[in-house]
Amino acid sequence: MKKIYKMENLECASCAAKMEDAISKLEGVNSVSISFISQKLTIDADEELLPKIMKKAVKIISKIEPDCEIIL
């Protein structure tokens, strides 16, 4: 299932790349893309695992860039 989420306060392109790399390693994630310019997270993941994946993604993002948020 492919979903697109808006992000806020993503201020670092390098941080976006780190987030992408970490999220892509989560179980059930087929692909992930974070656009620094459009402030969007696009994720393709197993529908059943998506809620757990997004909880982990929020933690990953806040660890890398504390002020950044995903609008779920």
N, C-alpha and C positions, 0 to 999 in steps of 0.2 A: 504494500500500500504506500503510495506516494503522498506526502503531506508537505505543505509549506507553512512555515511559522515566521512571524515578524519578530525582529530582534530590536532591542533598544540599547543605546550606549555602547555599541561595539566600536571601539576607537582605535583598534590596532589590526592591520591586515595580517601581520605575523601571528598575532593571537588567534585570529580566525583560522589560519592554517593549522595551528596547534590543536584547536578545538575540533576541526574536521578530522584530523588524524586520530585523535583519541576516541571520538564518537564512532568513527568507521570500524574500530576494533571491537565494539560492543556486539554481543551475540544477537543475531537476528537482523542486523543492519546490512542491507544490500549495497546502498550507496548513500553518501551525504555530501552536501555542498553548502558552504557558508559564503554568502556574498557580502563583502565588507561595504561595497558601494550601495547596494540596495537594502542592506541590513535585513537579509532574509536567510533562513535556514531551510534547505530543502532536503528531505530525508525519505528514502525508500526503504521500508523495513517490513518484517512480518507483522501483519495486522494484530495478531494475538499478543505479540510482545511489545507493541508500540507504547502502551502506557508505562511499562517498566523502563523501556529504552529512554523515553523522554524524561523520566525522573532522574535517571543516571546522567543524561545529557545536561540537564539543569545544573547538577552538581559539578560536572566537568567544566562547564562554562563559567560558573561562579568561582571555581578554583583558579582558572586561567585569567579571567578578567572580572573581578568582583562586582563591578557596577553594571555589567552587561546582564540583560534579562531576555528570556524568550517569552513572548506573549502567547500563552497557550489558549 
